[in-house]
Amino acid sequence: MGLCLEVHDLAISKYVAGREKDLEFTAELARHAMTEPSTLRQRLRDTDVSPELRTIVQARIRRDFHSKGR
């Protein structure tokens, strides 16, 4: 039996890690409409991170969806 992360959960972990390869990955998820910004924002609210990191992740999500108008 295999277990797979739900795509929004995976994306949040990548946004939090913040490595260049992770941010390229999240940008591609957004570009291919594999994630929704509203779901990402909800998952971020449910994630235990510092207020400073939460602000950074929010900006990363906005950046990925800004060019798409989402």
mmCIF file as Biopython writes it, N, C-alpha, C and O atoms, coordinates in Angstrom:
data_model
#
loop_
_atom_site.group_PDB
_atom_site.id
_atom_site.type_symbol
_atom_site.label_atom_id
_atom_site.label_alt_id
_atom_site.label_comp_id
_atom_site.label_asym_id
_atom_site.label_entity_id
_atom_site.label_seq_id
_atom_site.pdbx_PDB_ins_code
_atom_site.Cartn_x
_atom_site.Cartn_y
_atom_site.Cartn_z
_atom_site.occupancy
_atom_site.B_iso_or_equiv
_atom_site.auth_seq_id
_atom_site.auth_asym_id
_atom_site.pdbx_PDB_model_num
ATOM 1   N N  . MET A ? 1  ? 0.855  -1.173 0.000   1.0 0.0 1  A 1 
ATOM 2   C CA . MET A ? 1  ? 0.000  0.000  0.000   1.0 0.0 1  A 1 
ATOM 3   C C  . MET A ? 1  ? 0.900  1.235  0.000   1.0 0.0 1  A 1 
ATOM 4   O O  . MET A ? 1  ? 1.840  1.321  0.790   1.0 0.0 1  A 1 
ATOM 5   N N  . GLY A ? 2  ? 0.614  2.184  -0.879  1.0 0.0 2  A 1 
ATOM 6   C CA . GLY A ? 2  ? 1.377  3.427  -0.928  1.0 0.0 2  A 1 
ATOM 7   C C  . GLY A ? 2  ? 0.551  4.582  -0.392  1.0 0.0 2  A 1 
ATOM 8   O O  . GLY A ? 2  ? -0.672 4.613  -0.530  1.0 0.0 2  A 1 
ATOM 9   N N  . LEU A ? 3  ? 1.228  5.508  0.209   1.0 0.0 3  A 1 
ATOM 10  C CA . LEU A ? 3  ? 0.576  6.714  0.713   1.0 0.0 3  A 1 
ATOM 11  C C  . LEU A ? 3  ? 1.106  7.913  -0.061  1.0 0.0 3  A 1 
ATOM 12  O O  . LEU A ? 3  ? 2.301  7.995  -0.345  1.0 0.0 3  A 1 
ATOM 13  N N  . CYS A ? 4  ? 0.230  8.828  -0.396  1.0 0.0 4  A 1 
ATOM 14  C CA . CYS A ? 4  ? 0.625  10.026 -1.137  1.0 0.0 4  A 1 
ATOM 15  C C  . CYS A ? 4  ? 0.092  11.257 -0.420  1.0 0.0 4  A 1 
ATOM 16  O O  . CYS A ? 4  ? -1.035 11.265 0.076   1.0 0.0 4  A 1 
ATOM 17  N N  . LEU A ? 5  ? 0.914  12.290 -0.375  1.0 0.0 5  A 1 
ATOM 18  C CA . LEU A ? 5  ? 0.468  13.562 0.181   1.0 0.0 5  A 1 
ATOM 19  C C  . LEU A ? 5  ? -0.533 14.214 -0.764  1.0 0.0 5  A 1 
ATOM 20  O O  . LEU A ? 5  ? -0.396 14.121 -1.984  1.0 0.0 5  A 1 
ATOM 21  N N  . GLU A ? 6  ? -1.515 14.858 -0.209  1.0 0.0 6  A 1 
ATOM 22  C CA . GLU A ? 6  ? -2.419 15.680 -1.002  1.0 0.0 6  A 1 
ATOM 23  C C  . GLU A ? 6  ? -1.606 16.868 -1.510  1.0 0.0 6  A 1 
ATOM 24  O O  . GLU A ? 6  ? -0.749 17.381 -0.791  1.0 0.0 6  A 1 
ATOM 25  N N  . VAL A ? 7  ? -1.864 17.306 -2.730  1.0 0.0 7  A 1 
ATOM 26  C CA . VAL A ? 7  ? -1.005 18.284 -3.405  1.0 0.0 7  A 1 
ATOM 27  C C  . VAL A ? 7  ? -0.872 19.606 -2.636  1.0 0.0 7  A 1 
ATOM 28  O O  . VAL A ? 7  ? 0.205  20.203 -2.637  1.0 0.0 7  A 1 
ATOM 29  N N  . HIS A ? 8  ? -1.932 20.069 -1.987  1.0 0.0 8  A 1 
ATOM 30  C CA . HIS A ? 8  ? -1.843 21.326 -1.237  1.0 0.0 8  A 1 
ATOM 31  C C  . HIS A ? 8  ? -0.986 21.169 0.018   1.0 0.0 8  A 1 
ATOM 32  O O  . HIS A ? 8  ? -0.259 22.085 0.401   1.0 0.0 8  A 1 
ATOM 33  N N  . ASP A ? 9  ? -1.079 19.996 0.657   1.0 0.0 9  A 1 
ATOM 34  C CA . ASP A ? 9  ? -0.221 19.723 1.812   1.0 0.0 9  A 1 
ATOM 35  C C  . ASP A ? 9  ? 1.243  19.685 1.382   1.0 0.0 9  A 1 
ATOM 36  O O  . ASP A ? 9  ? 2.108  20.243 2.057   1.0 0.0 9  A 1 
ATOM 37  N N  . LEU A ? 10 ? 1.512  19.035 0.271   1.0 0.0 10 A 1 
ATOM 38  C CA . LEU A ? 10 ? 2.866  18.986 -0.270  1.0 0.0 10 A 1 
ATOM 39  C C  . LEU A ? 10 ? 3.366  20.390 -0.586  1.0 0.0 10 A 1 
ATOM 40  O O  . LEU A ? 10 ? 4.494  20.743 -0.243  1.0 0.0 10 A 1 
ATOM 41  N N  . ALA A ? 11 ? 2.529  21.188 -1.239  1.0 0.0 11 A 1 
ATOM 42  C CA . ALA A ? 11 ? 2.934  22.553 -1.603  1.0 0.0 11 A 1 
ATOM 43  C C  . ALA A ? 11 ? 3.261  23.382 -0.370  1.0 0.0 11 A 1 
ATOM 44  O O  . ALA A ? 11 ? 4.251  24.114 -0.367  1.0 0.0 11 A 1 
ATOM 45  N N  . ILE A ? 12 ? 2.449  23.282 0.675   1.0 0.0 12 A 1 
ATOM 46  C CA . ILE A ? 12 ? 2.738  24.061 1.892   1.0 0.0 12 A 1 
ATOM 47  C C  . ILE A ? 12 ? 4.081  23.652 2.467   1.0 0.0 12 A 1 
ATOM 48  O O  . ILE A ? 12 ? 4.848  24.511 2.901   1.0 0.0 12 A 1 
ATOM 49  N N  . SER A ? 13 ? 4.381  22.371 2.482   1.0 0.0 13 A 1 
ATOM 50  C CA . SER A ? 13 ? 5.683  21.951 3.010   1.0 0.0 13 A 1 
ATOM 51  C C  . SER A ? 13 ? 6.817  22.516 2.162   1.0 0.0 13 A 1 
ATOM 52  O O  . SER A ? 13 ? 7.876  22.852 2.692   1.0 0.0 13 A 1 
ATOM 53  N N  . LYS A ? 14 ? 6.610  22.623 0.864   1.0 0.0 14 A 1 
ATOM 54  C CA . LYS A ? 14 ? 7.624  23.198 -0.028  1.0 0.0 14 A 1 
ATOM 55  C C  . LYS A ? 14 ? 7.756  24.704 0.201   1.0 0.0 14 A 1 
ATOM 56  O O  . LYS A ? 14 ? 8.869  25.228 0.243   1.0 0.0 14 A 1 
ATOM 57  N N  . TYR A ? 15 ? 6.632  25.402 0.349   1.0 0.0 15 A 1 
ATOM 58  C CA . TYR A ? 15 ? 6.677  26.843 0.633   1.0 0.0 15 A 1 
ATOM 59  C C  . TYR A ? 15 ? 7.422  27.106 1.940   1.0 0.0 15 A 1 
ATOM 60  O O  . TYR A ? 15 ? 8.203  28.054 2.029   1.0 0.0 15 A 1 
ATOM 61  N N  . VAL A ? 16 ? 7.188  26.281 2.942   1.0 0.0 16 A 1 
ATOM 62  C CA . VAL A ? 16 ? 7.842  26.467 4.237   1.0 0.0 16 A 1 
ATOM 63  C C  . VAL A ? 16 ? 9.344  26.188 4.124   1.0 0.0 16 A 1 
ATOM 64  O O  . VAL A ? 16 ? 10.153 26.933 4.676   1.0 0.0 16 A 1 
ATOM 65  N N  . ALA A ? 17 ? 9.720  25.128 3.417   1.0 0.0 17 A 1 
ATOM 66  C CA . ALA A ? 17 ? 11.144 24.806 3.257   1.0 0.0 17 A 1 
ATOM 67  C C  . ALA A ? 17 ? 11.865 25.945 2.541   1.0 0.0 17 A 1 
ATOM 68  O O  . ALA A ? 17 ? 12.953 26.356 2.942   1.0 0.0 17 A 1 
ATOM 69  N N  . GLY A ? 18 ? 11.244 26.444 1.478   1.0 0.0 18 A 1 
ATOM 70  C CA . GLY A ? 18 ? 11.732 27.644 0.816   1.0 0.0 18 A 1 
ATOM 71  C C  . GLY A ? 18 ? 13.018 27.521 0.027   1.0 0.0 18 A 1 
ATOM 72  O O  . GLY A ? 18 ? 13.597 28.540 -0.350  1.0 0.0 18 A 1 
ATOM 73  N N  . ARG A ? 19 ? 13.488 26.306 -0.240  1.0 0.0 19 A 1 
ATOM 74  C CA . ARG A ? 19 ? 14.673 26.145 -1.071  1.0 0.0 19 A 1 
ATOM 75  C C  . ARG A ? 19 ? 14.318 26.510 -2.506  1.0 0.0 19 A 1 
ATOM 76  O O  . ARG A ? 19 ? 13.152 26.451 -2.897  1.0 0.0 19 A 1 
ATOM 77  N N  . GLU A ? 20 ? 15.308 26.882 -3.278  1.0 0.0 20 A 1 
ATOM 78  C CA . GLU A ? 20 ? 15.063 27.297 -4.663  1.0 0.0 20 A 1 
ATOM 79  C C  . GLU A ? 20 ? 14.300 26.226 -5.428  1.0 0.0 20 A 1 
ATOM 80  O O  . GLU A ? 20 ? 13.342 26.536 -6.136  1.0 0.0 20 A 1 
ATOM 81  N N  . LYS A ? 21 ? 14.715 24.966 -5.293  1.0 0.0 21 A 1 
ATOM 82  C CA . LYS A ? 21 ? 14.036 23.888 -6.020  1.0 0.0 21 A 1 
ATOM 83  C C  . LYS A ? 21 ? 12.589 23.721 -5.551  1.0 0.0 21 A 1 
ATOM 84  O O  . LYS A ? 21 ? 11.718 23.372 -6.348  1.0 0.0 21 A 1 
ATOM 85  N N  . ASP A ? 22 ? 12.326 23.968 -4.264  1.0 0.0 22 A 1 
ATOM 86  C CA . ASP A ? 22 ? 10.963 23.871 -3.748  1.0 0.0 22 A 1 
ATOM 87  C C  . ASP A ? 22 ? 10.079 24.975 -4.322  1.0 0.0 22 A 1 
ATOM 88  O O  . ASP A ? 22 ? 8.928  24.731 -4.683  1.0 0.0 22 A 1 
ATOM 89  N N  . LEU A ? 23 ? 10.619 26.186 -4.404  1.0 0.0 23 A 1 
ATOM 90  C CA . LEU A ? 23 ? 9.839  27.315 -4.911  1.0 0.0 23 A 1 
ATOM 91  C C  . LEU A ? 23 ? 9.616  27.210 -6.415  1.0 0.0 23 A 1 
ATOM 92  O O  . LEU A ? 23 ? 8.595  27.669 -6.924  1.0 0.0 23 A 1 
ATOM 93  N N  . GLU A ? 24 ? 10.554 26.614 -7.120  1.0 0.0 24 A 1 
ATOM 94  C CA . GLU A ? 24 ? 10.330 26.337 -8.549  1.0 0.0 24 A 1 
ATOM 95  C C  . GLU A ? 24 ? 9.192  25.331 -8.700  1.0 0.0 24 A 1 
ATOM 96  O O  . GLU A ? 24 ? 8.359  25.451 -9.598  1.0 0.0 24 A 1 
ATOM 97  N N  . PHE A ? 25 ? 9.170  24.344 -7.818  1.0 0.0 25 A 1 
ATOM 98  C CA . PHE A ? 25 ? 8.132  23.320 -7.843  1.0 0.0 25 A 1 
ATOM 99  C C  . PHE A ? 25 ? 6.755  23.922 -7.572  1.0 0.0 25 A 1 
ATOM 100 O O  . PHE A ? 25 ? 5.801  23.621 -8.288  1.0 0.0 25 A 1 
ATOM 101 N N  . THR A ? 26 ? 6.640  24.771 -6.544  1.0 0.0 26 A 1 
ATOM 102 C CA . THR A ? 26 ? 5.340  25.370 -6.230  1.0 0.0 26 A 1 
ATOM 103 C C  . THR A ? 26 ? 4.869  26.292 -7.349  1.0 0.0 26 A 1 
ATOM 104 O O  . THR A ? 26 ? 3.674  26.370 -7.632  1.0 0.0 26 A 1 
ATOM 105 N N  . ALA A ? 27 ? 5.805  26.988 -7.983  1.0 0.0 27 A 1 
ATOM 106 C CA . ALA A ? 27 ? 5.436  27.854 -9.108  1.0 0.0 27 A 1 
ATOM 107 C C  . ALA A ? 27 ? 4.866  27.021 -10.258 1.0 0.0 27 A 1 
ATOM 108 O O  . ALA A ? 27 ? 3.911  27.435 -10.916 1.0 0.0 27 A 1 
ATOM 109 N N  . GLU A ? 28 ? 5.449  25.860 -10.494 1.0 0.0 28 A 1 
ATOM 110 C CA . GLU A ? 28 ? 4.948  24.980 -11.555 1.0 0.0 28 A 1 
ATOM 111 C C  . GLU A ? 28 ? 3.586  24.387 -11.196 1.0 0.0 28 A 1 
ATOM 112 O O  . GLU A ? 28 ? 2.721  24.245 -12.060 1.0 0.0 28 A 1 
ATOM 113 N N  . LEU A ? 29 ? 3.401  24.043 -9.932  1.0 0.0 29 A 1 
ATOM 114 C CA . LEU A ? 29 ? 2.080  23.569 -9.514  1.0 0.0 29 A 1 
ATOM 115 C C  . LEU A ? 29 ? 1.017  24.622 -9.809  1.0 0.0 29 A 1 
ATOM 116 O O  . LEU A ? 29 ? -0.057 24.302 -10.319 1.0 0.0 29 A 1 
ATOM 117 N N  . ALA A ? 30 ? 1.321  25.875 -9.486  1.0 0.0 30 A 1 
ATOM 118 C CA . ALA A ? 30 ? 0.377  26.968 -9.737  1.0 0.0 30 A 1 
ATOM 119 C C  . ALA A ? 30 ? 0.174  27.173 -11.235 1.0 0.0 30 A 1 
ATOM 120 O O  . ALA A ? 30 ? -0.956 27.327 -11.698 1.0 0.0 30 A 1 
ATOM 121 N N  . ARG A ? 31 ? 1.262  27.175 -11.982 1.0 0.0 31 A 1 
ATOM 122 C CA . ARG A ? 31 ? 1.188  27.418 -13.433 1.0 0.0 31 A 1 
ATOM 123 C C  . ARG A ? 31 ? 0.321  26.377 -14.127 1.0 0.0 31 A 1 
ATOM 124 O O  . ARG A ? 31 ? -0.380 26.689 -15.090 1.0 0.0 31 A 1 
ATOM 125 N N  . HIS A ? 32 ? 0.366  25.154 -13.646 1.0 0.0 32 A 1 
ATOM 126 C CA . HIS A ? 32 ? -0.418 24.072 -14.248 1.0 0.0 32 A 1 
ATOM 127 C C  . HIS A ? 32 ? -1.775 23.877 -13.569 1.0 0.0 32 A 1 
ATOM 128 O O  . HIS A ? 32 ? -2.452 22.874 -13.791 1.0 0.0 32 A 1 
ATOM 129 N N  . ALA A ? 33 ? -2.163 24.855 -12.737 1.0 0.0 33 A 1 
ATOM 130 C CA . ALA A ? 33 ? -3.469 24.841 -12.062 1.0 0.0 33 A 1 
ATOM 131 C C  . ALA A ? 33 ? -3.676 23.579 -11.229 1.0 0.0 33 A 1 
ATOM 132 O O  . ALA A ? 33 ? -4.785 23.049 -11.153 1.0 0.0 33 A 1 
ATOM 133 N N  . MET A ? 34 ? -2.612 23.109 -10.613 1.0 0.0 34 A 1 
ATOM 134 C CA . MET A ? 34 ? -2.703 21.926 -9.757  1.0 0.0 34 A 1 
ATOM 135 C C  . MET A ? 34 ? -2.985 22.297 -8.307  1.0 0.0 34 A 1 
ATOM 136 O O  . MET A ? 34 ? -3.323 21.433 -7.498  1.0 0.0 34 A 1 
ATOM 137 N N  . THR A ? 35 ? -2.849 23.582 -7.975  1.0 0.0 35 A 1 
ATOM 138 C CA . THR A ? 35 ? -3.162 24.068 -6.637  1.0 0.0 35 A 1 
ATOM 139 C C  . THR A ? 35 ? -4.055 25.294 -6.750  1.0 0.0 35 A 1 
ATOM 140 O O  . THR A ? 35 ? -4.062 25.989 -7.766  1.0 0.0 35 A 1 
ATOM 141 N N  . GLU A ? 36 ? -4.803 25.542 -5.692  1.0 0.0 36 A 1 
ATOM 142 C CA . GLU A ? 36 ? -5.687 26.701 -5.610  1.0 0.0 36 A 1 
ATOM 143 C C  . GLU A ? 36 ? -5.214 27.593 -4.467  1.0 0.0 36 A 1 
ATOM 144 O O  . GLU A ? 36 ? -4.950 27.100 -3.370  1.0 0.0 36 A 1 
ATOM 145 N N  . PRO A ? 37 ? -5.105 28.897 -4.708  1.0 0.0 37 A 1 
ATOM 146 C CA . PRO A ? 37 ? -4.606 29.783 -3.655  1.0 0.0 37 A 1 
ATOM 147 C C  . PRO A ? 37 ? -5.467 29.787 -2.396  1.0 0.0 37 A 1 
ATOM 148 O O  . PRO A ? 37 ? -4.931 29.885 -1.292  1.0 0.0 37 A 1 
ATOM 149 N N  . SER A ? 38 ? -6.763 29.684 -2.531  1.0 0.0 38 A 1 
ATOM 150 C CA . SER A ? 38 ? -7.623 29.695 -1.339  1.0 0.0 38 A 1 
ATOM 151 C C  . SER A ? 38 ? -7.376 28.452 -0.473  1.0 0.0 38 A 1 
ATOM 152 O O  . SER A ? 38 ? -7.377 28.539 0.755   1.0 0.0 38 A 1 
ATOM 153 N N  . THR A ? 39 ? -7.168 27.319 -1.102  1.0 0.0 39 A 1 
ATOM 154 C CA . THR A ? 39 ? -6.868 26.100 -0.352  1.0 0.0 39 A 1 
ATOM 155 C C  . THR A ? 39 ? -5.501 26.196 0.301   1.0 0.0 39 A 1 
ATOM 156 O O  . THR A ? 39 ? -5.325 25.761 1.439   1.0 0.0 39 A 1 
ATOM 157 N N  . LEU A ? 40 ? -4.533 26.762 -0.407  1.0 0.0 40 A 1 
ATOM 158 C CA . LEU A ? 40 ? -3.204 26.941 0.173   1.0 0.0 40 A 1 
ATOM 159 C C  . LEU A ? 40 ? -3.259 27.863 1.387   1.0 0.0 40 A 1 
ATOM 160 O O  . LEU A ? 40 ? -2.621 27.598 2.406   1.0 0.0 40 A 1 
ATOM 161 N N  . ARG A ? 41 ? -4.021 28.939 1.272   1.0 0.0 41 A 1 
ATOM 162 C CA . ARG A ? 41 ? -4.137 29.859 2.418   1.0 0.0 41 A 1 
ATOM 163 C C  . ARG A ? 41 ? -4.773 29.161 3.620   1.0 0.0 41 A 1 
ATOM 164 O O  . ARG A ? 41 ? -4.362 29.388 4.758   1.0 0.0 41 A 1 
ATOM 165 N N  . GLN A ? 42 ? -5.772 28.313 3.371   1.0 0.0 42 A 1 
ATOM 166 C CA . GLN A ? 42 ? -6.401 27.569 4.467   1.0 0.0 42 A 1 
ATOM 167 C C  . GLN A ? 42 ? -5.419 26.589 5.092   1.0 0.0 42 A 1 
ATOM 168 O O  . GLN A ? 42 ? -5.328 26.493 6.316   1.0 0.0 42 A 1 
ATOM 169 N N  . ARG A ? 43 ? -4.692 25.871 4.268   1.0 0.0 43 A 1 
ATOM 170 C CA . ARG A ? 43 ? -3.714 24.920 4.803   1.0 0.0 43 A 1 
ATOM 171 C C  . ARG A ? 43 ? -2.637 25.652 5.600   1.0 0.0 43 A 1 
ATOM 172 O O  . ARG A ? 43 ? -2.172 25.151 6.624   1.0 0.0 43 A 1 
ATOM 173 N N  . LEU A ? 44 ? -2.241 26.832 5.136   1.0 0.0 44 A 1 
ATOM 174 C CA . LEU A ? 44 ? -1.246 27.607 5.880   1.0 0.0 44 A 1 
ATOM 175 C C  . LEU A ? 44 ? -1.794 28.017 7.241   1.0 0.0 44 A 1 
ATOM 176 O O  . LEU A ? 44 ? -1.067 27.987 8.234   1.0 0.0 44 A 1 
ATOM 177 N N  . ARG A ? 45 ? -3.079 28.404 7.299   1.0 0.0 45 A 1 
ATOM 178 C CA . ARG A ? 45 ? -3.692 28.747 8.590   1.0 0.0 45 A 1 
ATOM 179 C C  . ARG A ? 45 ? -3.650 27.564 9.554   1.0 0.0 45 A 1 
ATOM 180 O O  . ARG A ? 45 ? -3.548 27.748 10.767  1.0 0.0 45 A 1 
ATOM 181 N N  . ASP A ? 46 ? -3.729 26.350 9.011   1.0 0.0 46 A 1 
ATOM 182 C CA . ASP A ? 46 ? -3.737 25.138 9.832   1.0 0.0 46 A 1 
ATOM 183 C C  . ASP A ? 46 ? -2.334 24.623 10.163  1.0 0.0 46 A 1 
ATOM 184 O O  . ASP A ? 46 ? -2.187 23.623 10.865  1.0 0.0 46 A 1 
ATOM 185 N N  . THR A ? 47 ? -1.310 25.305 9.658   1.0 0.0 47 A 1 
ATOM 186 C CA . THR A ? 47 ? 0.073  24.867 9.833   1.0 0.0 47 A 1 
ATOM 187 C C  . THR A ? 47 ? 0.739  25.658 10.952  1.0 0.0 47 A 1 
ATOM 188 O O  . THR A ? 47 ? 0.633  26.883 11.012  1.0 0.0 47 A 1 
ATOM 189 N N  . ASP A ? 48 ? 1.416  24.950 11.822  1.0 0.0 48 A 1 
ATOM 190 C CA . ASP A ? 48 ? 2.089  25.575 12.960  1.0 0.0 48 A 1 
ATOM 191 C C  . ASP A ? 48 ? 3.458  26.120 12.536  1.0 0.0 48 A 1 
ATOM 192 O O  . ASP A ? 48 ? 4.453  25.396 12.515  1.0 0.0 48 A 1 
ATOM 193 N N  . VAL A ? 49 ? 3.479  27.412 12.201  1.0 0.0 49 A 1 
ATOM 194 C CA . VAL A ? 49 ? 4.728  28.098 11.854  1.0 0.0 49 A 1 
ATOM 195 C C  . VAL A ? 49 ? 4.744  29.443 12.572  1.0 0.0 49 A 1 
ATOM 196 O O  . VAL A ? 49 ? 3.708  29.935 13.020  1.0 0.0 49 A 1 
ATOM 197 N N  . SER A ? 50 ? 5.919  30.021 12.673  1.0 0.0 50 A 1 
ATOM 198 C CA . SER A ? 50 ? 6.049  31.326 13.333  1.0 0.0 50 A 1 
ATOM 199 C C  . SER A ? 50 ? 5.325  32.394 12.515  1.0 0.0 50 A 1 
ATOM 200 O O  . SER A ? 50 ? 5.138  32.228 11.310  1.0 0.0 50 A 1 
ATOM 201 N N  . PRO A ? 51 ? 4.922  33.474 13.153  1.0 0.0 51 A 1 
ATOM 202 C CA . PRO A ? 51 ? 4.274  34.566 12.416  1.0 0.0 51 A 1 
ATOM 203 C C  . PRO A ? 51 ? 5.158  35.104 11.287  1.0 0.0 51 A 1 
ATOM 204 O O  . PRO A ? 51 ? 4.657  35.466 10.222  1.0 0.0 51 A 1 
ATOM 205 N N  . GLU A ? 52 ? 6.455  35.155 11.520  1.0 0.0 52 A 1 
ATOM 206 C CA . GLU A ? 52 ? 7.366  35.661 10.486  1.0 0.0 52 A 1 
ATOM 207 C C  . GLU A ? 52 ? 7.381  34.748 9.265   1.0 0.0 52 A 1 
ATOM 208 O O  . GLU A ? 52 ? 7.321  35.216 8.128   1.0 0.0 52 A 1 
ATOM 209 N N  . LEU A ? 53 ? 7.461  33.437 9.510   1.0 0.0 53 A 1 
ATOM 210 C CA . LEU A ? 53 ? 7.463  32.491 8.399   1.0 0.0 53 A 1 
ATOM 211 C C  . LEU A ? 53 ? 6.107  32.477 7.706   1.0 0.0 53 A 1 
ATOM 212 O O  . LEU A ? 53 ? 6.044  32.334 6.485   1.0 0.0 53 A 1 
ATOM 213 N N  . ARG A ? 54 ? 5.027  32.620 8.457   1.0 0.0 54 A 1 
ATOM 214 C CA . ARG A ? 54 ? 3.685  32.670 7.859   1.0 0.0 54 A 1 
ATOM 215 C C  . ARG A ? 54 ? 3.604  33.820 6.850   1.0 0.0 54 A 1 
ATOM 216 O O  . ARG A ? 54 ? 3.053  33.661 5.761   1.0 0.0 54 A 1 
ATOM 217 N N  . THR A ? 55 ? 4.156  34.975 7.223   1.0 0.0 55 A 1 
ATOM 218 C CA . THR A ? 55 ? 4.160  36.145 6.328   1.0 0.0 55 A 1 
ATOM 219 C C  . THR A ? 55 ? 4.960  35.851 5.065   1.0 0.0 55 A 1 
ATOM 220 O O  . THR A ? 55 ? 4.549  36.220 3.965   1.0 0.0 55 A 1 
ATOM 221 N N  . ILE A ? 56 ? 6.089  35.192 5.222   1.0 0.0 56 A 1 
ATOM 222 C CA . ILE A ? 56 ? 6.925  34.846 4.067   1.0 0.0 56 A 1 
ATOM 223 C C  . ILE A ? 56 ? 6.187  33.886 3.142   1.0 0.0 56 A 1 
ATOM 224 O O  . ILE A ? 56 ? 6.188  34.068 1.925   1.0 0.0 56 A 1 
ATOM 225 N N  . VAL A ? 57 ? 5.560  32.867 3.716   1.0 0.0 57 A 1 
ATOM 226 C CA . VAL A ? 57 ? 4.840  31.886 2.902   1.0 0.0 57 A 1 
ATOM 227 C C  . VAL A ? 57 ? 3.657  32.539 2.190   1.0 0.0 57 A 1 
ATOM 228 O O  . VAL A ? 57 ? 3.391  32.232 1.028   1.0 0.0 57 A 1 
ATOM 229 N N  . GLN A ? 58 ? 2.954  33.428 2.866   1.0 0.0 58 A 1 
ATOM 230 C CA . GLN A ? 58 ? 1.843  34.148 2.222   1.0 0.0 58 A 1 
ATOM 231 C C  . GLN A ? 58 ? 2.340  34.905 0.994   1.0 0.0 58 A 1 
ATOM 232 O O  . GLN A ? 58 ? 1.677  34.914 -0.043  1.0 0.0 58 A 1 
ATOM 233 N N  . ALA A ? 59 ? 3.499  35.537 1.109   1.0 0.0 59 A 1 
ATOM 234 C CA . ALA A ? 59 ? 4.078  36.276 -0.020  1.0 0.0 59 A 1 
ATOM 235 C C  . ALA A ? 59 ? 4.465  35.323 -1.151  1.0 0.0 59 A 1 
ATOM 236 O O  . ALA A ? 59 ? 4.304  35.652 -2.326  1.0 0.0 59 A 1 
ATOM 237 N N  . ARG A ? 60 ? 4.969  34.159 -0.801  1.0 0.0 60 A 1 
ATOM 238 C CA . ARG A ? 60 ? 5.340  33.175 -1.823  1.0 0.0 60 A 1 
ATOM 239 C C  . ARG A ? 60 ? 4.111  32.685 -2.575  1.0 0.0 60 A 1 
ATOM 240 O O  . ARG A ? 60 ? 4.154  32.512 -3.793  1.0 0.0 60 A 1 
ATOM 241 N N  . ILE A ? 61 ? 3.037  32.465 -1.868  1.0 0.0 61 A 1 
ATOM 242 C CA . ILE A ? 61 ? 1.792  32.034 -2.516  1.0 0.0 61 A 1 
ATOM 243 C C  . ILE A ? 61 ? 1.289  33.139 -3.444  1.0 0.0 61 A 1 
ATOM 244 O O  . ILE A ? 61 ? 0.925  32.869 -4.588  1.0 0.0 61 A 1 
ATOM 245 N N  . ARG A ? 62 ? 1.267  34.377 -2.959  1.0 0.0 62 A 1 
ATOM 246 C CA . ARG A ? 62 ? 0.827  35.499 -3.805  1.0 0.0 62 A 1 
ATOM 247 C C  . ARG A ? 62 ? 1.675  35.590 -5.066  1.0 0.0 62 A 1 
ATOM 248 O O  . ARG A ? 62 ? 1.147  35.795 -6.159  1.0 0.0 62 A 1 
ATOM 249 N N  . ARG A ? 63 ? 2.982  35.439 -4.917  1.0 0.0 63 A 1 
ATOM 250 C CA . ARG A ? 63 ? 3.878  35.540 -6.067  1.0 0.0 63 A 1 
ATOM 251 C C  . ARG A ? 63 ? 3.537  34.476 -7.109  1.0 0.0 63 A 1 
ATOM 252 O O  . ARG A ? 63 ? 3.503  34.773 -8.303  1.0 0.0 63 A 1 
ATOM 253 N N  . ASP A ? 64 ? 3.287  33.253 -6.676  1.0 0.0 64 A 1 
ATOM 254 C CA . ASP A ? 64 ? 3.003  32.176 -7.626  1.0 0.0 64 A 1 
ATOM 255 C C  . ASP A ? 64 ? 1.700  32.392 -8.382  1.0 0.0 64 A 1 
ATOM 256 O O  . ASP A ? 64 ? 1.568  31.945 -9.521  1.0 0.0 64 A 1 
ATOM 257 N N  . PHE A ? 65 ? 0.745  33.063 -7.773  1.0 0.0 65 A 1 
ATOM 258 C CA . PHE A ? 65 ? -0.556 33.239 -8.412  1.0 0.0 65 A 1 
ATOM 259 C C  . PHE A ? 65 ? -0.772 34.635 -8.977  1.0 0.0 65 A 1 
ATOM 260 O O  . PHE A ? 65 ? -1.760 34.867 -9.673  1.0 0.0 65 A 1 
ATOM 261 N N  . HIS A ? 66 ? 0.115  35.556 -8.700  1.0 0.0 66 A 1 
ATOM 262 C CA . HIS A ? 66 ? -0.042 36.937 -9.141  1.0 0.0 66 A 1 
ATOM 263 C C  . HIS A ? 66 ? -0.171 37.036 -10.668 1.0 0.0 66 A 1 
ATOM 264 O O  . HIS A ? 66 ? -1.071 37.711 -11.170 1.0 0.0 66 A 1 
ATOM 265 N N  . SER A ? 67 ? 0.704  36.382 -11.391 1.0 0.0 67 A 1 
ATOM 266 C CA . SER A ? 67 ? 0.696  36.495 -12.836 1.0 0.0 67 A 1 
ATOM 267 C C  . SER A ? 67 ? -0.525 35.824 -13.460 1.0 0.0 67 A 1 
ATOM 268 O O  . SER A ? 67 ? -0.875 36.107 -14.606 1.0 0.0 67 A 1 
ATOM 269 N N  . LYS A ? 68 ? -1.169 34.939 -12.709 1.0 0.0 68 A 1 
ATOM 270 C CA . LYS A ? 68 ? -2.352 34.259 -13.223 1.0 0.0 68 A 1 
ATOM 271 C C  . LYS A ? 68 ? -3.634 34.999 -12.871 1.0 0.0 68 A 1 
ATOM 272 O O  . LYS A ? 68 ? -4.712 34.633 -13.339 1.0 0.0 68 A 1 
ATOM 273 N N  . GLY A ? 69 ? -3.521 36.054 -12.038 1.0 0.0 69 A 1 
ATOM 274 C CA . GLY A ? 69 ? -4.709 36.789 -11.631 1.0 0.0 69 A 1 
ATOM 275 C C  . GLY A ? 69 ? -5.598 35.997 -10.695 1.0 0.0 69 A 1 
ATOM 276 O O  . GLY A ? 69 ? -6.808 36.222 -10.644 1.0 0.0 69 A 1 
ATOM 277 N N  . ARG A ? 70 ? -5.004 35.060 -9.944  1.0 0.0 70 A 1 
ATOM 278 C CA . ARG A ? 70 ? -5.792 34.199 -9.062  1.0 0.0 70 A 1 
ATOM 279 C C  . ARG A ? 70 ? -5.556 34.618 -7.661  1.0 0.0 70 A 1 
ATOM 280 O O  . ARG A ? 70 ? -6.119 34.031 -6.738  1.0 0.0 70 A 1 
#
